[in-house]
Amino acid sequence: MVSRLTVLCLLFAEALAVPSLSGYSVTWYDEFNGAKGGFPTGGWNRVVRSPSQNANDEQQFYTDYASNGQLWGDGQLFITPLKKGSNPVYWTSARMETTQAWNCPAGKAMIFQAELRGPDFTGNPANMQGIWPAFWALGNACRNGGSWPDCGEWDIYENINDLGDRNQGTVHYQKTNGEHGSFGNGVQYTGSEYHTWAIKVDRRNSDWTQQKLIWYKDGQDYLTVTGSQIGNFQIWEKLVYKSFYIILNVAVGGDGSWGGKWTSATIDGTAAALRVKYVAVYHST
């Protein structure tokens, strides 16, 4: 018989597998454990839709096929774009969204963090034309009748072939005149290696103009956006006070896409996959 102490020790060891952060507790996480070919059970929705339903002229069909999004059997999630057919050629991929959304309470800080490996865009950029992996978050209002960019967007990890060895961190919002606004910055990284990417929402200053959104690569910050920079409390409230949900996906670009349209040279399969070891949400204690 397995003792209660043994069970507690096993649970504790499992909890330690996600990195602990000083001054924070883990609110939610998924380590993507399970047999190869399975789907994570940690609270995800699989988006299923056709290219006509995509934004940004993206060309992929989002499916619930294991070939596009599956556990790899070694504590990883693979999101894999695949080229299908011959006349015409079409693409399938996966987009996963957390069922939960999280907010940062007043006087606290919150972190969304993942360890992942994206495709290597530096070796032969033409082979990655149109491939667009991302770890990002949308305001929960976006799936409850709200519109983009008014609901807010945090791009935590995002790359395309034109960026090469640079990740682009960005916040998107809607200005008071209805136009799209954004702040962003890039940071160098090695695409064939695993890195930790995170965003911190920091409301520990009671003055909203001094509150912050901070982007990190491997624990080092590379972009900070303050309430003062946004300059409008109602906009800042949507970006920082409201709940956000996490998204993992690999898109395939068309003519109107940021990464450009895929070509006959664009490769598919695991070389173009997004590989994720864990995703975690933390709140300050």
C-alpha positions as CSV (number, residue, x, y, z in Angstrom):
1,M,0.0,0.0,0.0
2,V,1.3,3.5,-0.9
3,S,1.4,5.6,2.3
4,R,-0.1,9.0,2.5
5,L,3.4,10.5,3.1
6,T,4.6,8.9,-0.1
7,V,1.8,10.5,-2.0
8,L,2.5,13.9,-0.5
9,C,6.2,13.6,-1.3
10,L,5.4,12.7,-4.9
11,L,3.0,15.6,-5.2
12,F,5.6,17.9,-3.8
13,A,8.3,16.6,-6.1
14,E,6.0,17.1,-9.1
15,A,5.3,20.7,-8.0
16,L,9.0,21.5,-7.9
17,A,9.4,20.5,-11.5
18,V,8.1,24.0,-12.5
19,P,10.7,26.6,-11.4
20,S,10.0,28.3,-8.1
21,L,10.3,32.1,-8.2
22,S,11.3,34.0,-5.0
23,G,8.3,35.9,-3.6
24,Y,5.8,34.1,-5.9
25,S,3.5,31.1,-5.6
26,V,2.5,29.0,-8.6
27,T,-1.2,29.6,-9.4
28,W,-1.4,27.2,-12.4
29,Y,0.9,25.2,-14.6
30,D,1.2,22.5,-17.2
31,E,4.3,20.4,-17.6
32,F,2.9,18.4,-20.6
33,N,3.5,15.0,-19.1
34,G,1.8,12.0,-20.6
35,A,2.1,9.5,-23.4
36,K,3.2,10.5,-26.9
37,G,0.2,11.4,-29.1
38,G,-2.0,12.5,-26.2
39,F,-3.4,15.9,-25.5
40,P,-2.7,18.0,-22.4
41,T,-5.3,17.6,-19.7
42,G,-4.2,20.7,-17.7
43,G,-7.0,23.0,-18.9
44,W,-6.7,23.8,-22.6
45,N,-9.1,24.4,-25.5
46,R,-8.1,23.3,-29.0
47,V,-9.2,25.9,-31.5
48,V,-10.7,24.4,-34.7
49,R,-11.2,26.7,-37.6
50,S,-10.6,27.3,-41.3
51,P,-8.3,30.0,-42.9
52,S,-11.4,32.1,-43.7
53,Q,-11.9,32.5,-39.9
54,N,-8.3,33.5,-39.2
55,A,-7.0,37.0,-38.7
56,N,-3.9,38.4,-40.5
57,D,-4.5,36.5,-43.7
58,E,-3.2,33.3,-42.0
59,Q,-3.4,30.3,-44.2
60,Q,-3.5,27.4,-41.8
61,F,-6.5,25.2,-40.8
62,Y,-6.4,24.9,-37.0
63,T,-7.2,21.3,-36.2
64,D,-7.6,19.0,-33.2
65,Y,-5.4,16.4,-34.9
66,A,-2.6,14.8,-32.8
67,S,-0.3,15.3,-35.7
68,N,-0.6,19.1,-35.2
69,G,-0.7,19.4,-31.4
70,Q,0.4,16.6,-29.1
71,L,2.4,15.5,-26.1
72,W,5.7,14.2,-27.1
73,G,6.1,11.6,-24.4
74,D,9.1,13.3,-22.8
75,G,7.5,16.2,-20.9
76,Q,7.0,18.4,-24.0
77,L,4.2,19.7,-26.1
78,F,4.8,19.9,-29.9
79,I,2.7,22.2,-32.1
80,T,3.6,21.2,-35.6
81,P,2.5,22.9,-38.9
82,L,2.1,20.4,-41.7
83,K,1.9,20.9,-45.5
84,K,-0.9,18.8,-47.0
85,G,-2.1,18.0,-50.5
86,S,-0.7,18.8,-53.9
87,N,-3.3,20.7,-55.9
88,P,-3.9,22.8,-54.0
89,V,-1.4,22.7,-51.2
90,Y,-2.9,23.6,-47.8
91,W,-1.6,23.8,-44.2
92,T,-2.8,22.4,-40.9
93,S,-1.5,23.5,-37.5
94,A,-2.7,23.8,-33.8
95,R,-3.7,26.7,-31.6
96,M,-4.3,26.0,-27.9
97,E,-5.9,28.4,-25.4
98,T,-6.1,28.1,-21.6
99,T,-9.6,27.6,-20.4
100,Q,-8.9,29.8,-17.5
101,A,-7.9,33.5,-17.5
102,W,-6.0,35.3,-14.8
103,N,-5.7,38.8,-13.5
104,C,-3.3,40.7,-11.3
105,P,-4.9,42.0,-8.1
106,A,-4.1,45.4,-6.7
107,G,-0.9,45.6,-4.8
108,K,0.4,42.3,-6.4
109,A,2.4,41.1,-9.3
110,M,1.7,38.3,-11.8
111,I,3.9,36.4,-14.2
112,F,3.1,34.3,-17.3
113,Q,6.1,32.1,-18.1
114,A,7.1,29.3,-20.5
115,E,10.2,27.3,-21.4
116,L,10.1,26.6,-25.1
117,R,12.1,26.1,-28.3
118,G,11.0,27.7,-31.5
119,P,12.1,27.0,-35.1
120,D,15.6,28.1,-36.1
121,F,15.0,31.0,-38.4
122,T,18.7,31.8,-39.0
123,G,20.0,28.8,-40.9
124,N,18.0,29.2,-44.1
125,P,15.4,31.9,-43.7
126,A,13.7,31.1,-47.0
127,N,12.8,27.7,-45.6
128,M,10.8,29.4,-42.7
129,Q,9.0,31.9,-44.9
130,G,5.5,32.3,-43.4
131,I,6.1,30.2,-40.2
132,W,4.9,32.2,-37.2
133,P,5.1,30.6,-33.7
134,A,3.9,32.4,-30.6
135,F,3.4,32.2,-26.9
136,W,1.0,35.1,-26.1
137,A,-2.0,36.2,-24.2
138,L,-5.3,38.0,-25.0
139,G,-7.6,39.9,-22.7
140,N,-10.5,37.6,-21.7
141,A,-12.9,40.2,-23.2
142,C,-11.8,39.0,-26.6
143,R,-13.6,35.7,-26.2
144,N,-16.6,37.3,-24.5
145,G,-17.9,39.7,-27.1
146,G,-15.0,42.2,-27.0
147,S,-13.0,43.3,-29.9
148,W,-9.2,43.5,-30.7
149,P,-7.1,45.5,-30.0
150,D,-9.4,47.0,-27.3
151,C,-9.3,43.8,-25.2
152,G,-5.5,44.0,-25.1
153,E,-2.7,41.6,-26.3
154,W,0.7,40.6,-24.8
155,D,3.1,38.9,-27.2
156,I,5.6,37.1,-25.0
157,Y,7.4,35.0,-27.6
158,E,6.9,35.6,-31.3
159,N,9.2,35.2,-34.2
160,I,9.2,35.1,-38.0
161,N,11.9,34.6,-40.6
162,D,12.5,38.3,-41.1
163,L,13.5,38.7,-37.4
164,G,16.0,35.9,-37.6
165,D,17.6,35.4,-34.2
166,R,15.4,38.0,-32.4
167,N,12.2,37.5,-30.4
168,Q,9.7,40.4,-30.5
169,G,7.9,41.3,-27.3
170,T,4.9,43.6,-27.8
171,V,1.8,45.0,-26.2
172,H,-1.2,45.9,-28.4
173,Y,-4.0,48.1,-27.4
174,Q,-6.6,50.5,-28.7
175,K,-6.0,54.3,-28.5
176,T,-8.7,56.7,-27.4
177,N,-9.2,57.7,-31.1
178,G,-9.9,54.0,-32.0
179,E,-6.5,53.5,-33.7
180,H,-4.2,50.6,-32.9
181,G,-1.4,51.3,-30.5
182,S,1.6,49.2,-29.5
183,F,5.0,49.2,-27.8
184,G,7.6,46.5,-28.5
185,N,11.2,45.5,-28.5
186,G,13.3,42.6,-29.7
187,V,16.0,40.5,-28.0
188,Q,18.5,38.2,-29.5
189,Y,18.3,34.4,-28.8
190,T,19.4,31.1,-30.4
191,G,16.4,29.5,-32.1
192,S,17.8,25.9,-31.8
193,E,17.9,26.2,-28.0
194,Y,15.4,26.3,-25.2
195,H,14.8,29.6,-23.5
196,T,12.5,30.9,-20.8
197,W,10.1,33.7,-21.8
198,A,7.9,35.6,-19.4
199,I,5.9,38.7,-18.9
200,K,5.3,40.3,-15.5
201,V,2.3,42.5,-14.6
202,D,3.4,44.7,-11.7
203,R,0.7,46.5,-9.8
204,R,2.6,46.9,-6.5
205,N,2.9,50.7,-6.9
206,S,-0.4,52.4,-6.0
207,D,0.2,55.0,-8.7
208,W,-1.1,53.5,-11.9
209,T,1.3,55.6,-14.0
210,Q,4.2,53.8,-12.3
211,Q,2.8,50.3,-12.7
212,K,4.6,48.1,-15.3
213,L,4.5,45.4,-17.9
214,I,7.9,43.8,-18.1
215,W,9.1,41.2,-20.6
216,Y,11.9,38.7,-19.8
217,K,14.2,36.3,-21.6
218,D,15.9,33.8,-19.3
219,G,15.2,36.0,-16.3
220,Q,16.6,39.2,-17.9
221,D,14.2,42.0,-18.8
222,Y,14.4,43.5,-22.2
223,L,11.1,45.6,-22.5
224,T,9.2,47.6,-19.9
225,V,6.0,49.5,-20.6
226,T,4.5,51.8,-17.9
227,G,1.2,53.3,-17.3
228,S,2.8,56.7,-17.9
229,Q,3.8,55.6,-21.4
230,I,0.2,54.5,-22.2
231,G,-1.0,57.7,-20.7
232,N,-4.7,56.8,-20.2
233,F,-6.1,55.0,-17.2
234,Q,-9.0,53.3,-19.0
235,I,-6.6,51.8,-21.5
236,W,-4.1,50.8,-18.8
237,E,-6.9,49.2,-16.8
238,K,-7.8,46.9,-19.8
239,L,-4.1,46.0,-20.3
240,V,-3.1,45.3,-16.7
241,Y,-6.2,45.0,-14.3
242,K,-8.3,42.7,-16.4
243,S,-8.0,38.9,-16.9
244,F,-5.9,37.4,-19.7
245,Y,-5.7,33.9,-21.1
246,I,-2.7,32.1,-22.6
247,I,-2.3,31.0,-26.2
248,L,0.3,28.7,-27.9
249,N,0.2,28.4,-31.7
250,V,2.0,28.2,-34.9
251,A,0.5,30.2,-37.8
252,V,1.3,30.0,-41.5
253,G,1.3,33.4,-43.2
254,G,-0.4,34.6,-46.3
255,D,0.0,37.8,-48.4
256,G,-1.2,40.1,-45.5
257,S,0.7,38.4,-42.7
258,W,3.5,39.8,-40.7
259,G,5.9,37.0,-41.6
260,G,4.9,37.0,-45.3
261,K,3.3,34.3,-47.4
262,W,4.6,30.8,-47.3
263,T,6.4,29.5,-50.5
264,S,7.2,26.2,-52.0
265,A,10.5,26.3,-50.1
266,T,8.8,26.6,-46.7
267,I,9.3,23.5,-44.7
268,D,6.9,21.8,-42.3
269,G,7.1,19.1,-39.6
270,T,9.2,19.1,-36.5
271,A,11.8,21.6,-37.9
272,A,9.0,24.2,-37.9
273,A,7.4,23.1,-34.6
274,L,7.0,25.0,-31.4
275,R,8.3,22.8,-28.5
276,V,7.1,23.7,-25.0
277,K,8.4,22.2,-21.7
278,Y,6.0,24.0,-19.4
279,V,3.7,27.0,-19.0
280,A,3.1,28.5,-15.6
281,V,1.2,31.4,-13.9
282,Y,2.6,32.9,-10.8
283,H,1.2,35.5,-8.3
284,S,3.3,37.4,-5.8
285,T,2.8,36.4,-2.1
